[in-house]
Amino acid sequence: MGRLVVVRLLVVVMGLLVVVRLLVVVRLLVVVRGLLLVVVRLLVVVRLLVVVMGLLVAVMGLLVVVMGLLLVVVRLLIVVMGLLLVVVRILIVVRGLLVVIKRPFVIVVRLLVIVMSLLVVTVGVGADIGVLSVGIIDVAIVLIACVVDAVVFVVIVVVVFWDTITIPFSLRLCNPIPKPKPSAKPMKIRETTIPTPITSPNGSHGLHVFLPRPDLYCFIS
């Protein structure tokens, strides 16, 4: 009998050990499942971010192309401005020569000088605007890159800590914290004795004392 008891105890202990191991394995599986869910979410977010980053890279490439074209246009305007300055100088020389020859041509040459000067100023202003636009595009590219980095950081933080942020609120909504009920004061039971003269079966006189419970009584002779 003693051996059977020991064997049964050993079987119970082994069963408890198996249950504990199974519980540990189940908890590990739950943790692994949560980590896999986080990884899956991160992969989905990373795919979306890769698409967004691809689009932004395409936009930034277009901006770079536009900036290159603007630089080309600015260089062309600078070249045109240089050529116009050369033409203005030639016209000044021609005016000096025409002063010696005839008067009417001097007026025409002066008008041409004024027109060419206006063209030089216009070209110079256009070149300045082109340089400013190139600088604005550079600033826009830097700002887009900063915004993309900030969005990526915020999305990763929200995905990683989403369960930590939402579970307490969902638990509060589903299971609101019960308000503590006012503690009920225990009722005090007063012991009362009601002496009643009675006569015992053998003829002796005494008092019948009633205790708090109706099923308890004693006889005092």
TORKE-5115 format. One line per field, with one value per atom (N, C-alpha, C): residue in three letters; x, y, z; atom name; residue number from 0. Coordinates in pm, whole numbers, always signed. Last residue first. Layout:
TORKE-5115
resn [ALA/...];
east [X/...];
north [Y/...];
up [Z/...];
name [CA/...];
resi [NUM/...];
end
This chain:
TORKE-5115
resn [SER/SER/SER/ILE/ILE/ILE/PHE/PHE/PHE/CYS/CYS/CYS/TYR/TYR/TYR/LEU/LEU/LEU/ASP/ASP/ASP/PRO/PRO/PRO/ARG/ARG/ARG/PRO/PRO/PRO/LEU/LEU/LEU/PHE/PHE/PHE/VAL/VAL/VAL/HIS/HIS/HIS/LEU/LEU/LEU/GLY/GLY/GLY/HIS/HIS/HIS/SER/SER/SER/GLY/GLY/GLY/ASN/ASN/ASN/PRO/PRO/PRO/SER/SER/SER/THR/THR/THR/ILE/ILE/ILE/PRO/PRO/PRO/THR/THR/THR/PRO/PRO/PRO/ILE/ILE/ILE/THR/THR/THR/THR/THR/THR/GLU/GLU/GLU/ARG/ARG/ARG/ILE/ILE/ILE/LYS/LYS/LYS/MET/MET/MET/PRO/PRO/PRO/LYS/LYS/LYS/ALA/ALA/ALA/SER/SER/SER/PRO/PRO/PRO/LYS/LYS/LYS/PRO/PRO/PRO/LYS/LYS/LYS/PRO/PRO/PRO/ILE/ILE/ILE/PRO/PRO/PRO/ASN/ASN/ASN/CYS/CYS/CYS/LEU/LEU/LEU/ARG/ARG/ARG/LEU/LEU/LEU/SER/SER/SER/PHE/PHE/PHE/PRO/PRO/PRO/ILE/ILE/ILE/THR/THR/THR/ILE/ILE/ILE/THR/THR/THR/ASP/ASP/ASP/TRP/TRP/TRP/PHE/PHE/PHE/VAL/VAL/VAL/VAL/VAL/VAL/VAL/VAL/VAL/VAL/VAL/VAL/ILE/ILE/ILE/VAL/VAL/VAL/VAL/VAL/VAL/PHE/PHE/PHE/VAL/VAL/VAL/VAL/VAL/VAL/ALA/ALA/ALA/ASP/ASP/ASP/VAL/VAL/VAL/VAL/VAL/VAL/CYS/CYS/CYS/ALA/ALA/ALA/ILE/ILE/ILE/LEU/LEU/LEU/VAL/VAL/VAL/ILE/ILE/ILE/ALA/ALA/ALA/VAL/VAL/VAL/ASP/ASP/ASP/ILE/ILE/ILE/ILE/ILE/ILE/GLY/GLY/GLY/VAL/VAL/VAL/SER/SER/SER/LEU/LEU/LEU/VAL/VAL/VAL/GLY/GLY/GLY/ILE/ILE/ILE/ASP/ASP/ASP/ALA/ALA/ALA/GLY/GLY/GLY/VAL/VAL/VAL/GLY/GLY/GLY/VAL/VAL/VAL/THR/THR/THR/VAL/VAL/VAL/VAL/VAL/VAL/LEU/LEU/LEU/LEU/LEU/LEU/SER/SER/SER/MET/MET/MET/VAL/VAL/VAL/ILE/ILE/ILE/VAL/VAL/VAL/LEU/LEU/LEU/LEU/LEU/LEU/ARG/ARG/ARG/VAL/VAL/VAL/VAL/VAL/VAL/ILE/ILE/ILE/VAL/VAL/VAL/PHE/PHE/PHE/PRO/PRO/PRO/ARG/ARG/ARG/LYS/LYS/LYS/ILE/ILE/ILE/VAL/VAL/VAL/VAL/VAL/VAL/LEU/LEU/LEU/LEU/LEU/LEU/GLY/GLY/GLY/ARG/ARG/ARG/VAL/VAL/VAL/VAL/VAL/VAL/ILE/ILE/ILE/LEU/LEU/LEU/ILE/ILE/ILE/ARG/ARG/ARG/VAL/VAL/VAL/VAL/VAL/VAL/VAL/VAL/VAL/LEU/LEU/LEU/LEU/LEU/LEU/LEU/LEU/LEU/GLY/GLY/GLY/MET/MET/MET/VAL/VAL/VAL/VAL/VAL/VAL/ILE/ILE/ILE/LEU/LEU/LEU/LEU/LEU/LEU/ARG/ARG/ARG/VAL/VAL/VAL/VAL/VAL/VAL/VAL/VAL/VAL/LEU/LEU/LEU/LEU/LEU/LEU/LEU/LEU/LEU/GLY/GLY/GLY/MET/MET/MET/VAL/VAL/VAL/VAL/VAL/VAL/VAL/VAL/VAL/LEU/LEU/LEU/LEU/LEU/LEU/GLY/GLY/GLY/MET/MET/MET/VAL/VAL/VAL/ALA/ALA/ALA/VAL/VAL/VAL/LEU/LEU/LEU/LEU/LEU/LEU/GLY/GLY/GLY/MET/MET/MET/VAL/VAL/VAL/VAL/VAL/VAL/VAL/VAL/VAL/LEU/LEU/LEU/LEU/LEU/LEU/ARG/ARG/ARG/VAL/VAL/VAL/VAL/VAL/VAL/VAL/VAL/VAL/LEU/LEU/LEU/LEU/LEU/LEU/ARG/ARG/ARG/VAL/VAL/VAL/VAL/VAL/VAL/VAL/VAL/VAL/LEU/LEU/LEU/LEU/LEU/LEU/LEU/LEU/LEU/GLY/GLY/GLY/ARG/ARG/ARG/VAL/VAL/VAL/VAL/VAL/VAL/VAL/VAL/VAL/LEU/LEU/LEU/LEU/LEU/LEU/ARG/ARG/ARG/VAL/VAL/VAL/VAL/VAL/VAL/VAL/VAL/VAL/LEU/LEU/LEU/LEU/LEU/LEU/ARG/ARG/ARG/VAL/VAL/VAL/VAL/VAL/VAL/VAL/VAL/VAL/LEU/LEU/LEU/LEU/LEU/LEU/GLY/GLY/GLY/MET/MET/MET/VAL/VAL/VAL/VAL/VAL/VAL/VAL/VAL/VAL/LEU/LEU/LEU/LEU/LEU/LEU/ARG/ARG/ARG/VAL/VAL/VAL/VAL/VAL/VAL/VAL/VAL/VAL/LEU/LEU/LEU/ARG/ARG/ARG/GLY/GLY/GLY/MET/MET/MET];
east [-3106/-3193/-3169/-3125/-3056/-3150/-3077/-3169/-3088/-3035/-2984/-3083/-3029/-3089/-3024/-3043/-2959/-3033/-3199/-3186/-3096/-3193/-3314/-3300/-2910/-2968/-3086/-2869/-2896/-2954/-3062/-2939/-2970/-3274/-3267/-3138/-3307/-3234/-3227/-3536/-3501/-3438/-3486/-3503/-3459/-3675/-3553/-3588/-3774/-3801/-3669/-3831/-3750/-3780/-3973/-4039/-3958/-3863/-3855/-3907/-3900/-3981/-3975/-3905/-3842/-3928/-4081/-4069/-4012/-3975/-4040/-4018/-3953/-3967/-4041/-3723/-3863/-3873/-3519/-3548/-3697/-3364/-3503/-3530/-3091/-3138/-3276/-2914/-3024/-3063/-2653/-2699/-2804/-2673/-2671/-2727/-2483/-2586/-2572/-2431/-2395/-2514/-2354/-2458/-2413/-2088/-2147/-2247/-2147/-2105/-2169/-2035/-2149/-2098/-1852/-1847/-1964/-1959/-1939/-1949/-1773/-1899/-1872/-1574/-1578/-1710/-1667/-1651/-1658/-1478/-1596/-1566/-1355/-1316/-1437/-1493/-1468/-1438/-1408/-1424/-1395/-1402/-1477/-1506/-1251/-1383/-1467/-1021/-1101/-1241/-932/-971/-1056/-874/-981/-1026/-665/-788/-903/-467/-524/-655/-430/-489/-541/-303/-447/-508/-29/-108/-257/+63/+83/-4/+3/-68/-57/+183/+38/-39/+460/+394/+242/+522/+585/+508/+368/+348/+404/+469/+328/+304/+737/+708/+564/+696/+761/+731/+574/+501/+563/+780/+652/+577/+980/+1005/+875/+846/+894/+916/+811/+694/+733/+1079/+993/+873/+1162/+1228/+1142/+986/+980/+1046/+1072/+935/+923/+1336/+1314/+1174/+1280/+1357/+1337/+1144/+1075/+1148/+1352/+1232/+1156/+1530/+1574/+1453/+1368/+1417/+1459/+1333/+1218/+1260/+1597/+1532/+1412/+1624/+1714/+1650/+1427/+1412/+1503/+1539/+1411/+1390/+1767/+1781/+1654/+1637/+1722/+1743/+1517/+1432/+1512/+1746/+1658/+1571/+1839/+1923/+1838/+1621/+1659/+1743/+1635/+1517/+1546/+1883/+1867/+1747/+1813/+1917/+1907/+1621/+1583/+1686/+1783/+1676/+1631/+1945/+2005/+1902/+1753/+1823/+1887/+1684/+1583/+1649/+1929/+1869/+1768/+1956/+2058/+2002/+1731/+1742/+1845/+1803/+1685/+1689/+2024/+2044/+1926/+1894/+1987/+2016/+1750/+1680/+1770/+1960/+1862/+1791/+2088/+2162/+2066/+1884/+1931/+2008/+1876/+1760/+1799/+2130/+2098/+1978/+2101/+2197/+2170/+1915/+1881/+1973/+2065/+1942/+1905/+2271/+2305/+2182/+2163/+2196/+2229/+2142/+2022/+2053/+2419/+2340/+2223/+2716/+2585/+2508/+3005/+2954/+2823/+3054/+3144/+3083/+2864/+2862/+2949/+2937/+2832/+2822/+3132/+3172/+3068/+2975/+3086/+3132/+2810/+2755/+2864/+2991/+2930/+2870/+3045/+3154/+3098/+2794/+2853/+2966/+2768/+2680/+2733/+2961/+2979/+2894/+2838/+2967/+2995/+2613/+2599/+2729/+2731/+2659/+2643/+2832/+2925/+2858/+2593/+2688/+2790/+2491/+2423/+2514/+2669/+2663/+2597/+2604/+2739/+2742/+2340/+2367/+2506/+2381/+2310/+2337/+2512/+2583/+2517/+2306/+2431/+2511/+2120/+2089/+2213/+2258/+2229/+2197/+2258/+2385/+2364/+1983/+2055/+2187/+1931/+1869/+1942/+2080/+2117/+2060/+1936/+2077/+2124/+1695/+1701/+1845/+1774/+1729/+1734/+1834/+1939/+1901/+1579/+1685/+1800/+1452/+1407/+1514/+1599/+1602/+1561/+1525/+1667/+1681/+1254/+1298/+1444/+1267/+1211/+1253/+1379/+1452/+1401/+1172/+1298/+1385/+985/+957/+1085/+1122/+1089/+1062/+1131/+1257/+1234/+858/+928/+1063/+812/+745/+816/+980/+1003/+938/+857/+992/+1027/+618/+616/+754/+721/+646/+647/+838/+923/+853/+616/+716/+809/+489/+424/+525/+685/+649/+583/+680/+803/+774/+426/+457/+582/+464/+362/+392/+668/+692/+591/+540/+654/+684/+350/+307/+422/+523/+437/+391/+637/+723/+641/+410/+480/+569/+355/+257/+322/+583/+560/+458/+543/+659/+641/+311/+307/+423/+419/+311/+301/+601/+652/+547/+418/+515/+569/+286/+210/+303/+496/+433/+352/+545/+648/+590/+303/+337/+445/+330/+219/+250/+553/+561/+452/+445/+559/+572/+243/+207/+322/+400/+308/+268/+528/+606/+517/+306/+384/+467/+225/+134/+211/+451/+413/+323/+436/+552/+521/+194/+206/+324/+270/+163/+169/+464/+503/+397/+299/+406/+450/+135/+76/+180/+329/+252/+189/+412/+507/+435/+175/+227/+326/+163/+59/+106/+391/+383/+278/+317/+434/+430/+97/+79/+194/+222/+121/+99/+384/+446/+347/+191/+279/+345/+83/+0/+86];
north [+2674/+2635/+2725/+2764/+2799/+2766/+2633/+2633/+2657/+2778/+2708/+2725/+2753/+2800/+2722/+2785/+2769/+2824/+2847/+2704/+2677/+3119/+3061/+2913/+3301/+3206/+3136/+3455/+3519/+3424/+3273/+3328/+3389/+3281/+3275/+3343/+3087/+3200/+3178/+3021/+2977/+3097/+2956/+3055/+2992/+2744/+2810/+2912/+2471/+2602/+2664/+2123/+2234/+2360/+1907/+1989/+2104/+1767/+1703/+1793/+1938/+1816/+1751/+2278/+2166/+2042/+2565/+2451/+2334/+2903/+2780/+2672/+3241/+3135/+3016/+3376/+3330/+3220/+3630/+3529/+3498/+3679/+3700/+3592/+3844/+3732/+3766/+3919/+3952/+3825/+4057/+3940/+3983/+4213/+4228/+4100/+4235/+4152/+4164/+4473/+4428/+4351/+4435/+4455/+4395/+4601/+4477/+4509/+4831/+4811/+4683/+4799/+4785/+4756/+5029/+4908/+4910/+5135/+5167/+5043/+5007/+5020/+5055/+5161/+5089/+5116/+5105/+5200/+5125/+4911/+4930/+5027/+5017/+4990/+5014/+4853/+4973/+4936/+4678/+4644/+4768/+4816/+4691/+4658/+5047/+5061/+4935/+4938/+5032/+5048/+4786/+4720/+4812/+4987/+4891/+4817/+5116/+5189/+5093/+4906/+4963/+5038/+4862/+4760/+4821/+5079/+5059/+4962/+5085/+5208/+5177/+4827/+4890/+5013/+4797/+4717/+4780/+4987/+4999/+4922/+5012/+5028/+5037/+4967/+4885/+4892/+5159/+5016/+4930/+5398/+5364/+5216/+5386/+5391/+5350/+5388/+5273/+5271/+5642/+5519/+5397/+5816/+5812/+5683/+5761/+5740/+5727/+5837/+5699/+5669/+6112/+6023/+5878/+6201/+6214/+6121/+6143/+6080/+6086/+6314/+6169/+6096/+6566/+6521/+6370/+6567/+6575/+6525/+6556/+6449/+6449/+6800/+6673/+6557/+6981/+6974/+6843/+6932/+6907/+6893/+7014/+6876/+6841/+7286/+7197/+7050/+7382/+7385/+7291/+7341/+7274/+7269/+7516/+7372/+7293/+7761/+7718/+7568/+7764/+7758/+7712/+7784/+7667/+7653/+8033/+7915/+7787/+8200/+8189/+8064/+8161/+8121/+8105/+8270/+8130/+8080/+8537/+8457/+8308/+8606/+8609/+8526/+8578/+8493/+8488/+8782/+8642/+8546/+9004/+8972/+8827/+8986/+8975/+8940/+9026/+8897/+8878/+9291/+9184/+9047/+9422/+9423/+9310/+9371/+9323/+9315/+9504/+9359/+9300/+9769/+9708/+9556/+9788/+9799/+9738/+9767/+9661/+9666/+10009/+9880/+9766/+10197/+10190/+10054/+10139/+10123/+10110/+10209/+10070/+10042/+10484/+10400/+10253/+10550/+10571/+10487/+10490/+10413/+10427/+10685/+10543/+10457/+10916/+10893/+10744/+10889/+10891/+10860/+10915/+10780/+10772/+11193/+11110/+10969/+11298/+11312/+11214/+11141/+11202/+11199/+11118/+11113/+11191/+11145/+11216/+11224/+10987/+11128/+11209/+10737/+10806/+10954/+10668/+10687/+10767/+10651/+10748/+10775/+10444/+10578/+10684/+10235/+10279/+10418/+10215/+10251/+10304/+10142/+10267/+10313/+9897/+10008/+10142/+9751/+9776/+9893/+9751/+9819/+9849/+9601/+9739/+9815/+9356/+9432/+9577/+9285/+9307/+9389/+9261/+9364/+9393/+9043/+9172/+9286/+8845/+8883/+9019/+8837/+8876/+8920/+8750/+8881/+8929/+8498/+8598/+8738/+8382/+8395/+8501/+8396/+8467/+8488/+8231/+8374/+8455/+7990/+8048/+8197/+7959/+7976/+8037/+7932/+8045/+8068/+7696/+7820/+7941/+7521/+7540/+7670/+7548/+7589/+7611/+7441/+7582/+7633/+7176/+7257/+7406/+7110/+7110/+7192/+7135/+7224/+7228/+6929/+7067/+7166/+6717/+6742/+6885/+6744/+6760/+6789/+6693/+6826/+6851/+6427/+6527/+6668/+6324/+6316/+6415/+6376/+6447/+6439/+6199/+6344/+6424/+5958/+5999/+6149/+5966/+5970/+6010/+5946/+6070/+6081/+5686/+5801/+5932/+5545/+5542/+5659/+5604/+5655/+5651/+5467/+5613/+5673/+5205/+5264/+5416/+5184/+5171/+5231/+5211/+5316/+5308/+4972/+5099/+5213/+4797/+4796/+4926/+4869/+4892/+4889/+4786/+4930/+4960/+4512/+4582/+4731/+4470/+4442/+4513/+4544/+4623/+4598/+4341/+4480/+4567/+4125/+4133/+4276/+4187/+4181/+4193/+4172/+4300/+4302/+3901/+4001/+4138/+3791/+3771/+3872/+3868/+3921/+3906/+3718/+3864/+3927/+3461/+3506/+3658/+3456/+3448/+3496/+3468/+3577/+3578/+3227/+3352/+3471/+3049/+3057/+3185/+3094/+3128/+3140/+2995/+3137/+3181/+2727/+2806/+2956/+2653/+2648/+2734/+2685/+2766/+2771/+2490/+2630/+2723/+2260/+2300/+2445/+2261/+2277/+2321/+2221/+2344/+2369/+1967/+2081/+2213/+1819/+1827/+1946/+1853/+1902/+1917/+1720/+1864/+1924/+1458/+1528/+1678/+1412/+1416/+1486/+1418/+1516/+1528/+1196/+1329/+1438/+994/+1018/+1157/+1011/+1040/+1069/+934/+1069/+1109/+670/+766/+911/+568/+570/+669/+598/+671/+680/+425/+568/+651/+183/+236/+385/+155/+174/+232/+119/+237/+264/-121/+0/+126];
up [+3861/+3974/+4094/+3541/+3666/+3780/+3233/+3346/+3472/+2909/+3029/+3144/+2556/+2681/+2795/+2213/+2332/+2455/+2002/+2031/+2151/+1968/+2028/+2062/+2074/+1980/+2043/+2312/+2182/+2079/+2574/+2516/+2379/+2847/+2701/+2653/+3137/+3077/+2925/+3373/+3238/+3165/+3716/+3609/+3476/+3946/+3898/+3789/+4163/+4100/+4054/+4116/+4169/+4092/+4007/+4107/+4160/+3800/+3932/+4043/+3581/+3591/+3729/+3711/+3644/+3659/+3645/+3737/+3658/+3602/+3558/+3663/+3548/+3651/+3594/+3332/+3341/+3446/+3225/+3331/+3335/+2946/+2994/+3099/+2833/+2917/+2969/+2545/+2640/+2713/+2376/+2450/+2553/+2068/+2214/+2279/+1796/+1859/+2011/+1554/+1687/+1750/+1219/+1321/+1454/+1055/+1112/+1222/+798/+936/+991/+471/+563/+704/+286/+370/+469/-28/+114/+199/-304/-232/-86/-550/-422/-348/-886/-776/-643/-1115/-1030/-916/-1420/-1282/-1192/-1707/-1626/-1481/-1948/-1807/-1723/-2193/-2180/-2034/-2138/-2199/-2178/-2025/-1947/-2003/-2238/-2115/-2028/-2420/-2452/-2327/-2283/-2310/-2342/-2273/-2150/-2173/-2564/-2475/-2345/-2694/-2711/-2610/-2628/-2620/-2615/-2664/-2533/-2517/-2935/-2835/-2697/-3049/-3069/-2963/-3052/-2924/-2937/-3324/-3219/-3089/-3458/-3486/-3374/-3353/-3332/-3355/-3443/-3299/-3271/-3723/-3659/-3509/-3755/-3793/-3725/-3672/-3599/-3629/-3866/-3724/-3646/-4104/-4087/-3939/-4053/-4069/-4049/-4046/-3928/-3936/-4310/-4195/-4071/-4451/-4471/-4355/-4363/-4335/-4349/-4468/-4323/-4285/-4746/-4682/-4531/-4777/-4805/-4738/-4712/-4628/-4651/-4927/-4789/-4696/-5144/-5136/-4994/-5080/-5084/-5075/-5106/-4974/-4971/-5386/-5291/-5152/-5479/-5503/-5410/-5401/-5343/-5362/-5566/-5421/-5352/-5815/-5786/-5635/-5783/-5797/-5770/-5774/-5658/-5664/-6037/-5923/-5798/-6180/-6196/-6081/-6095/-6061/-6075/-6213/-6067/-6024/-6485/-6427/-6275/-6504/-6527/-6470/-6457/-6362/-6379/-6690/-6556/-6449/-6888/-6881/-6744/-6827/-6821/-6808/-6870/-6736/-6721/-7144/-7051/-6909/-7242/-7258/-7161/-7180/-7117/-7128/-7351/-7206/-7131/-7595/-7557/-7407/-7589/-7598/-7551/-7580/-7470/-7469/-7823/-7697/-7580/-8000/-7994/-7865/-7951/-7921/-7910/-8046/-7904/-7863/-8316/-8236/-8088/-8386/-8401/-8314/-8338/-8262/-8266/-8526/-8383/-8299/-8773/-8730/-8580/-8795/-8777/-8728/-8824/-8703/-8692/-8951/-8968/-8837/-8860/-8997/-9008/-8590/-8681/-8820/-8496/-8456/-8552/-8580/-8654/-8616/-8393/-8532/-8610/-8164/-8170/-8313/-8242/-8220/-8226/-8247/-8372/-8357/-7971/-8064/-8196/-7888/-7837/-7929/-8018/-8057/-8007/-7878/-8022/-8069/-7630/-7647/-7794/-7692/-7644/-7662/-7759/-7862/-7820/-7507/-7620/-7728/-7372/-7329/-7440/-7508/-7518/-7474/-7427/-7568/-7587/-7152/-7196/-7341/-7171/-7113/-7152/-7277/-7358/-7305/-7058/-7187/-7274/-6873/-6845/-6974/-6997/-6978/-6949/-6984/-7115/-7103/-6705/-6776/-6915/-6665/-6604/-6674/-6804/-6849/-6792/-6644/-6786/-6839/-6409/-6411/-6555/-6495/-6458/-6455/-6534/-6649/-6617/-6268/-6370/-6492/-6157/-6111/-6211/-6292/-6314/-6270/-6183/-6327/-6358/-5915/-5953/-6102/-5937/-5893/-5929/-6017/-6108/-6069/-5781/-5908/-6010/-5604/-5585/-5710/-5714/-5712/-5697/-5668/-5805/-5813/-5392/-5465/-5611/-5341/-5305/-5376/-5439/-5499/-5468/-5263/-5407/-5478/-5019/-5043/-5192/-5062/-5045/-5072/-5081/-5193/-5184/-4830/-4949/-5071/-4670/-4666/-4787/-4734/-4766/-4768/-4634/-4776/-4817/-4365/-4441/-4592/-4296/-4291/-4374/-4327/-4406/-4412/-4140/-4281/-4371/-3904/-3949/-4097/-3895/-3909/-3959/-3864/-3983/-4005/-3617/-3735/-3863/-3455/-3466/-3591/-3490/-3533/-3550/-3375/-3517/-3572/-3109/-3182/-3333/-3055/-3050/-3125/-3086/-3174/-3174/-2876/-3013/-3113/-2663/-2682/-2824/-2708/-2713/-2735/-2669/-2800/-2815/-2398/-2496/-2636/-2296/-2280/-2378/-2371/-2425/-2412/-2218/-2364/-2428/-1963/-2002/-2155/-1976/-1956/-1998/-2006/-2113/-2100/-1759/-1881/-1998/-1594/-1581/-1707/-1683/-1698/-1691/-1607/-1749/-1774/-1329/-1404/-1552/-1278/-1251/-1326/-1352/-1425/-1405/-1158/-1298/-1383/-931/-945/-1090/-985/-972/-992/-983/-1104/-1102/-715/-823/-954/-589/-568/-677/-680/-719/-699/-555/-701/-748/-287/-338/-489/-282/-251/-306/-340/-431/-407/-115/-247/-347/+84/+89/-44/+0/+0/+0];
name [N/CA/C/N/CA/C/N/CA/C/N/CA/C/N/CA/C/N/CA/C/N/CA/C/N/CA/C/N/CA/C/N/CA/C/N/CA/C/N/CA/C/N/CA/C/N/CA/C/N/CA/C/N/CA/C/N/CA/C/N/CA/C/N/CA/C/N/CA/C/N/CA/C/N/CA/C/N/CA/C/N/CA/C/N/CA/C/N/CA/C/N/CA/C/N/CA/C/N/CA/C/N/CA/C/N/CA/C/N/CA/C/N/CA/C/N/CA/C/N/CA/C/N/CA/C/N/CA/C/N/CA/C/N/CA/C/N/CA/C/N/CA/C/N/CA/C/N/CA/C/N/CA/C/N/CA/C/N/CA/C/N/CA/C/N/CA/C/N/CA/C/N/CA/C/N/CA/C/N/CA/C/N/CA/C/N/CA/C/N/CA/C/N/CA/C/N/CA/C/N/CA/C/N/CA/C/N/CA/C/N/CA/C/N/CA/C/N/CA/C/N/CA/C/N/CA/C/N/CA/C/N/CA/C/N/CA/C/N/CA/C/N/CA/C/N/CA/C/N/CA/C/N/CA/C/N/CA/C/N/CA/C/N/CA/C/N/CA/C/N/CA/C/N/CA/C/N/CA/C/N/CA/C/N/CA/C/N/CA/C/N/CA/C/N/CA/C/N/CA/C/N/CA/C/N/CA/C/N/CA/C/N/CA/C/N/CA/C/N/CA/C/N/CA/C/N/CA/C/N/CA/C/N/CA/C/N/CA/C/N/CA/C/N/CA/C/N/CA/C/N/CA/C/N/CA/C/N/CA/C/N/CA/C/N/CA/C/N/CA/C/N/CA/C/N/CA/C/N/CA/C/N/CA/C/N/CA/C/N/CA/C/N/CA/C/N/CA/C/N/CA/C/N/CA/C/N/CA/C/N/CA/C/N/CA/C/N/CA/C/N/CA/C/N/CA/C/N/CA/C/N/CA/C/N/CA/C/N/CA/C/N/CA/C/N/CA/C/N/CA/C/N/CA/C/N/CA/C/N/CA/C/N/CA/C/N/CA/C/N/CA/C/N/CA/C/N/CA/C/N/CA/C/N/CA/C/N/CA/C/N/CA/C/N/CA/C/N/CA/C/N/CA/C/N/CA/C/N/CA/C/N/CA/C/N/CA/C/N/CA/C/N/CA/C/N/CA/C/N/CA/C/N/CA/C/N/CA/C/N/CA/C/N/CA/C/N/CA/C/N/CA/C/N/CA/C/N/CA/C/N/CA/C/N/CA/C/N/CA/C/N/CA/C/N/CA/C/N/CA/C/N/CA/C/N/CA/C/N/CA/C/N/CA/C/N/CA/C/N/CA/C/N/CA/C/N/CA/C/N/CA/C/N/CA/C/N/CA/C/N/CA/C/N/CA/C/N/CA/C/N/CA/C/N/CA/C/N/CA/C/N/CA/C/N/CA/C/N/CA/C/N/CA/C/N/CA/C/N/CA/C/N/CA/C/N/CA/C/N/CA/C/N/CA/C/N/CA/C/N/CA/C/N/CA/C/N/CA/C/N/CA/C/N/CA/C/N/CA/C/N/CA/C/N/CA/C/N/CA/C/N/CA/C/N/CA/C/N/CA/C/N/CA/C/N/CA/C/N/CA/C/N/CA/C/N/CA/C/N/CA/C/N/CA/C/N/CA/C/N/CA/C/N/CA/C/N/CA/C/N/CA/C/N/CA/C/N/CA/C/N/CA/C];
resi [220/220/220/219/219/219/218/218/218/217/217/217/216/216/216/215/215/215/214/214/214/213/213/213/212/212/212/211/211/211/210/210/210/209/209/209/208/208/208/207/207/207/206/206/206/205/205/205/204/204/204/203/203/203/202/202/202/201/201/201/200/200/200/199/199/199/198/198/198/197/197/197/196/196/196/195/195/195/194/194/194/193/193/193/192/192/192/191/191/191/190/190/190/189/189/189/188/188/188/187/187/187/186/186/186/185/185/185/184/184/184/183/183/183/182/182/182/181/181/181/180/180/180/179/179/179/178/178/178/177/177/177/176/176/176/175/175/175/174/174/174/173/173/173/172/172/172/171/171/171/170/170/170/169/169/169/168/168/168/167/167/167/166/166/166/165/165/165/164/164/164/163/163/163/162/162/162/161/161/161/160/160/160/159/159/159/158/158/158/157/157/157/156/156/156/155/155/155/154/154/154/153/153/153/152/152/152/151/151/151/150/150/150/149/149/149/148/148/148/147/147/147/146/146/146/145/145/145/144/144/144/143/143/143/142/142/142/141/141/141/140/140/140/139/139/139/138/138/138/137/137/137/136/136/136/135/135/135/134/134/134/133/133/133/132/132/132/131/131/131/130/130/130/129/129/129/128/128/128/127/127/127/126/126/126/125/125/125/124/124/124/123/123/123/122/122/122/121/121/121/120/120/120/119/119/119/118/118/118/117/117/117/116/116/116/115/115/115/114/114/114/113/113/113/112/112/112/111/111/111/110/110/110/109/109/109/108/108/108/107/107/107/106/106/106/105/105/105/104/104/104/103/103/103/102/102/102/101/101/101/100/100/100/99/99/99/98/98/98/97/97/97/96/96/96/95/95/95/94/94/94/93/93/93/92/92/92/91/91/91/90/90/90/89/89/89/88/88/88/87/87/87/86/86/86/85/85/85/84/84/84/83/83/83/82/82/82/81/81/81/80/80/80/79/79/79/78/78/78/77/77/77/76/76/76/75/75/75/74/74/74/73/73/73/72/72/72/71/71/71/70/70/70/69/69/69/68/68/68/67/67/67/66/66/66/65/65/65/64/64/64/63/63/63/62/62/62/61/61/61/60/60/60/59/59/59/58/58/58/57/57/57/56/56/56/55/55/55/54/54/54/53/53/53/52/52/52/51/51/51/50/50/50/49/49/49/48/48/48/47/47/47/46/46/46/45/45/45/44/44/44/43/43/43/42/42/42/41/41/41/40/40/40/39/39/39/38/38/38/37/37/37/36/36/36/35/35/35/34/34/34/33/33/33/32/32/32/31/31/31/30/30/30/29/29/29/28/28/28/27/27/27/26/26/26/25/25/25/24/24/24/23/23/23/22/22/22/21/21/21/20/20/20/19/19/19/18/18/18/17/17/17/16/16/16/15/15/15/14/14/14/13/13/13/12/12/12/11/11/11/10/10/10/9/9/9/8/8/8/7/7/7/6/6/6/5/5/5/4/4/4/3/3/3/2/2/2/1/1/1/0/0/0];
end
